[in-house]
Amino acid sequence: MRRLPLAILLFALGACRGSEQTAGPPGAIARTPTVAAAPALGFLDESREGTPVEGGILRRRLVGEPATLNAVLQSGLPEQQVLQYVSRQLLDFDAQLALTPGLAQRWEVSDDGLEYRFFLERQVFWEDGSAVTSADAVFTIRQITDPKVPSPVFKPLFEDLELVEPLDARSFRVRFRNRDALHAYAFALPLLPERRFSERSIVKTRENRAPLSNGPYRVARWKTQESIELERNPRWFGVPGHFDRIIFRIVPENAVAYRAIVEGSLDESWIDQSLKERSAKDRRFQSCCRIVEFYNLDYNYIALNNRSPLFSDSRVRRAMTMLLDRPAIVSGLYHGSARIISGPWAPDSPAYDASVTPLPFDPAAAAELLDRAGWRDTNGNGTRDRNGREFEFDLLSSAGSTIGGQIDEVFSGELARAGIRAHVRPLEWSAFVERVDSGDYEAASLAWAASDANPDPFPFWHSSQFPPHGVNNAFYSNPVADRLMEEARRELDPAKRREIYHRLHRIFRDDPPVVFVVNASQKYAFRRRVRGLVTSPLGLYGFWPGPLSWWGVPDDSVTGGRPQ
Amino acid sequence: MIRYLVRRLLLAIPTLFGIVVLVFLLLHLAPGSPASAVGSPEAGRRVSAAAREEMRKLYGLDRPLPERFVRWIGRVARFDLGESFVDRRPVSERIREALPATLALNGLALFFTLALAVPVGVAAGGRPEGPFDRASAVVLFALYSMPVFWAALLLQTLLSVELGWLPLYGVSSDPAPGGILGLADRLEHLALPVTCLTYGSLAFFARLVRAGVVEARSQDFVTAALARGLSRRQALWRHAFRNALLPLVTLLGLLLPGLLSGSVIVERIFAWPGLGRLYFDSILSRDYPVVLGLSLLGGVATLAATLAADIAAAIVDPRLREEA
């Protein structure tokens, strides 16, 4: 374990994916001072420890079945986990959040920041032996922008695309309508083989379950709802992975995945807080397995609808933040493995300014703010009111999120003592998302999941991005913040852009759009036989080479025990 | 009898139509949509508004509800259940893939339930309030009240993780051995989930059989049989049990469709690739065509099984035959 110097978290150029799928994991530096003592979870890099053993099988877990293995149509974590082995990207993020060459060996940005030119590697091939060409890249980007193609992950990244065209067999150019310093992030983009789909809709073809690989592995078998097996791709041109086979087993339940790891039929899985606690007391687990824990870029917050008369006043939103006992949440619910945040980034994001200390838990000061905003208990019923409206609202949460529900309960208890009535209302996921995305709510407990290093707050907090058009579903509007967000998008110099984000961070604390809660650690259980792990703020799998650098020693307890 | 059958079959058509309309309405009027269902609470991912709108159009969700219904019914009439929103494969293909796993699991569970419930019920009912009746009642109620997810995890920990006797999850080993060993391997994988599905319904059935037997044994024909010199055992099985069979047959008719619906909890815990998981996942992802297809299948199965149960009851009970 080593600490990662801040400077390494360079602000890469380029930017792209907004809040897309979760990636996972890791790496973080405990550098924010929080009131509750946070365990020092370090950046884990075993890539240079020991001599990798070649061969063997890696057994990984998927929570659900991928809907497709067409890289453009992917929408969730299971797809991303499998495709990482099969579908290489033009550019990659490395463990330090920087963009690095992938299929593209280099790229150029025009002075006005609108045009990008990419130059592909010479020796890159599809599984069938044909070359990866600029026609594939152009085809892929055109498919993404086709209204008939559902590409939820990539569509938002190319919404202001002006044109894309090949220059020659190995290079192509892309032009955007607006200047955005982080446009390059859009090119962490897997490609589709154009010839394979010629003239057919890419949406319905059988090939989506048997993708043509241009990565280190290819799909050998897919047993519906059971497993996906990958084998080495003989045409792979890059550094090979260490395992001969990767088997993904679909195991929906965390508790069962945990048992499968102990038993030896899985090598790794994401686990939750309660399983981590269980593992500490589980001697069998300790003898064969280990917990890998780190911080990534995800965080929780409680969205407040700024258009509601309850939360339109900035003082009220500050008071709400000061009424949430975040130190108690960190120590009580997360047992120390979470960090309080003061703005819309995790502490390991370069945009986060560690000197912006979070507002304290201070019910007395909060009460004063509420009084000043006109919310007083005038009718003596124990609840604050203003102009005849009681301070009472529904606090929505997603029924699937245990920790979110617990945070809501803690919050509503504290609010009740301050004369505010919040009713916690768990909703099923899809129904929940619909309410929040349409702005039909007053308060809602949310998680923000980062799939790439893009810290651009514009889509989420700029006043031009209200629903239904955009995703600023808190309806936050602050003219100064608006201006800074626009400036940051235009600023091509990473250092200057970072300064702007730091100024924004201060505004987000002092005129909070929502209640920012914590950046909690990610926990994974691994069999000890798997070595060579590297964590990153993008998780265990959200960067390159990610899991490709893992290797495994033969595990006697696996062969001796029951085979999966 | 034939006329009775025809009448029942004709009656089934409006019933089925009613079921389908109801499911269609419930599904489409429920909050959420395929676009908002992308992602999960764990992943927390969101889709941009523009992408969401495109998805709605793509799935035809921008069309008025009646139009969507007529289109769907039109396709169903041509035996086409449409395509899944999630992976764009035919709904019938997805159902066909998941059907065998669920049938095997639920069929075996039903078999074992009956194989255990009938003797236990008859034995208990043979001597009500006797030692066996009391003991079995305690055990059965204890089993009945045990939550299945808890029992399943406990059994997994004990029999798979600690002792290594049975596989933890899945339908077969990977790679699965061939021939007779392959069959044994599959049966091994079935053991735990079948146990979990069996133990709960066992109590229900055994008590039902017991109640029937208790009632029948106090009837005159049983007394008469005993008076004719039949042994207690003969009187119980040949006379009392036969009468207790009637409610069981009716109930079975209602349970047979359950063979198709699967058990969400057991299938999730044992990572079983069955219809229960497909149904559950499809509801969460608002995969309307799959949910509708499965509901239709369930509706047809329920009607068919009810019909079969009525016929069986007529065979078991001559009085019903004559009425018909």
Interface residues (C-beta under 8 A of the other chain):
Chain A: G18 S19 E20 Q21 T22 V63 G64 E65 A67 T68 S75 G76 L77 P147 K148 P150 S151 P152 K155 P156 E159 V203 K204 N208 R209 K223 T224 Q225 E226 S227 E229 I247 R249 I250 V251 P252 E253 A255 V256 R259 A260 V262 E263 S265 R284 D298 S398 A399 G400 S401 G404 L427 E428 W429 S430 A431 V433 E434 R435 D437 L446 A447 W448 A449 S451 P459 P467 P468 H469 G470 V471 G561 R562 P563 Q564
Chain B: A30 P31 G32 S33 S36 A37 V38 G39 S40 P41 E42 A43 G44 R45 R46 V47 S48 A49 A50 A51 R52 E54 M55 K57 L58 E83 V86 D87 R88 R94 E97 A98 L153 Q156 T157 S160 V161 G164 P167 L168 Y169 G170 V171 S173 D174 R268 I269 F270 A271 P273 G274 R277 L278 D281 L284 S285 R286
